[in-house]
Amino acid sequence: MSKDDSTGEVKKAPNKSPRHRARELALQGIYQWRITAGDESKIEKQIHAEKNLGRYDKELFSKLLRGALSQHADIEALISPHLDRPLAELSPVEFAVLLLGTFELAQHIEVPYKVVINEAVELTKTFGGTDGHKFVNGVLDKLAPQLRAPEFSKHAS
């Protein structure tokens, strides 16, 4: 719940879609993996076992977490040329969002690239530092034409 300062009314926070919630949980799993160097299957089981996670797309969560972590070396190679600093110097949140967003751009072409980027920006605004969302947006904007060339060629014609 949040309070509207202009009226003093308490407004209920908007419900998150099950797909957005799945991305949040995948982000948290990638973050945990980055910090603890934990086992991805244990992290996935731990998150699935949590109570009070709200409604989330369990299948999407698992696909995103497993996919991003199993392909992390390839994804990091895609991301690195577009960074202004070494990958190791990214905040854990920026790293996790970029890994997740790049994986989704590369492997989930059924989701429009603008949706992938918007979701990544929203996740970074929620969990990241003050201007982290601008950085994430810039990197994914550079990767999108490379990973989604067919979508960009459609818009050009």
C-alpha positions in Angstrom: 0.0 0.0 0.0 1.1 3.5 -0.7 -0.1 6.8 0.5 -1.1 9.5 -2.0 0.4 12.7 -0.4 -1.9 15.0 -2.3 -5.1 13.5 -0.9 -3.8 11.5 2.1 -5.7 8.4 0.8 -4.1 5.1 1.0 -3.9 3.5 -2.5 -3.4 -0.2 -3.0 -0.3 -1.1 -5.0 -1.1 -2.3 -8.5 -1.1 -6.1 -8.9 1.9 -7.4 -10.7 1.3 -9.7 -13.6 2.4 -13.3 -13.1 5.0 -12.9 -15.9 6.5 -9.7 -14.3 6.6 -11.5 -10.9 8.4 -14.5 -12.6 11.0 -12.0 -13.9 11.4 -10.5 -10.4 12.0 -14.0 -9.0 14.4 -15.0 -11.7 16.3 -11.7 -11.1 16.5 -12.6 -7.4 17.8 -16.1 -8.2 20.5 -14.7 -10.6 21.4 -12.2 -7.9 21.8 -14.9 -5.3 23.8 -17.0 -7.8 26.1 -14.1 -8.5 26.7 -13.3 -4.8 27.0 -16.8 -3.4 28.2 -18.8 -6.5 25.4 -21.1 -5.5 24.0 -24.1 -7.3 21.3 -23.0 -9.8 19.0 -26.0 -9.1 19.2 -25.4 -5.4 18.4 -21.7 -5.9 15.5 -22.6 -8.1 14.1 -25.2 -5.6 14.6 -22.7 -2.7 12.6 -20.0 -4.5 9.8 -22.4 -5.5 9.6 -23.5 -1.9 9.2 -20.0 -0.6 5.8 -19.1 0.8 3.9 -15.8 0.0 5.5 -15.2 -3.3 2.3 -14.1 -4.9 1.1 -15.3 -8.2 3.9 -16.0 -10.7 4.4 -17.9 -13.9 6.3 -20.8 -12.5 7.3 -22.2 -16.0 8.6 -18.8 -17.2 10.5 -18.3 -13.9 12.2 -21.7 -14.3 13.0 -21.1 -18.0 14.5 -17.6 -17.4 16.5 -18.7 -14.4 17.9 -21.9 -15.8 18.4 -20.4 -19.3 20.2 -17.3 -18.1 22.5 -19.2 -15.7 23.3 -22.1 -18.1 24.2 -19.6 -20.8 25.8 -17.0 -18.7 29.3 -17.2 -20.3 27.8 -16.6 -23.8 25.5 -13.9 -22.5 28.4 -12.1 -20.7 30.4 -12.2 -24.0 27.4 -10.5 -25.8 27.1 -7.8 -23.0 30.8 -7.0 -22.4 31.4 -5.0 -25.6 28.5 -2.6 -24.7 29.7 -1.8 -21.2 31.6 1.3 -20.0 33.4 -0.8 -17.3 34.5 -4.4 -16.7 31.7 -6.9 -16.1 33.0 -7.6 -12.6 32.5 -3.9 -11.7 28.7 -4.0 -12.4 26.5 -3.9 -9.4 25.0 -7.3 -8.7 21.5 -6.0 -9.7 22.7 -4.5 -13.0 24.6 -7.7 -13.7 21.5 -9.8 -13.0 19.1 -7.6 -15.0 21.5 -7.5 -18.0 21.9 -11.3 -17.9 18.2 -11.8 -17.6 17.3 -9.2 -20.3 19.9 -10.3 -22.7 18.8 -14.0 -22.3 15.2 -13.0 -23.0 16.1 -10.9 -26.0 18.2 -13.8 -27.5 16.0 -16.8 -26.6 12.4 -15.5 -26.2 11.6 -13.9 -29.5 7.9 -14.4 -28.9 8.2 -11.4 -26.4 8.6 -8.1 -28.3 12.0 -6.5 -27.7 10.4 -3.3 -26.4 8.6 -5.4 -23.7 11.9 -7.1 -22.7 13.7 -3.8 -22.4 10.8 -2.2 -20.5 10.6 -5.1 -18.0 14.4 -4.9 -17.5 14.2 -1.1 -16.8 11.3 -1.6 -14.4 13.2 -4.3 -12.5 16.3 -2.1 -12.3 14.2 0.8 -11.0 12.7 -1.5 -8.3 15.9 -3.2 -7.2 18.8 -1.2 -8.5 20.6 2.0 -7.8 19.4 5.5 -8.6 20.4 5.7 -12.3 21.0 2.0 -12.9 17.9 1.8 -15.1 19.4 4.3 -17.6 22.6 2.2 -17.9 20.6 -1.1 -18.4 18.4 0.6 -20.9 21.4 1.8 -22.9 23.1 -1.6 -23.0 19.9 -3.5 -24.0 19.1 -0.8 -26.6 22.5 -1.6 -28.2 21.9 -5.3 -28.0 18.4 -5.4 -29.3 19.2 -4.7 -33.0 22.0 -7.4 -32.8 19.8 -10.0 -31.2 16.5 -9.1 -32.8 17.5 -8.1 -36.4 14.2 -9.5 -37.9 12.1 -7.2 -35.7 14.2 -4.2 -36.7 14.1 -5.0 -40.4 10.3 -5.1 -40.2 10.2 -1.6 -38.7 12.6 -0.2 -41.3 10.5 -1.3 -44.3 
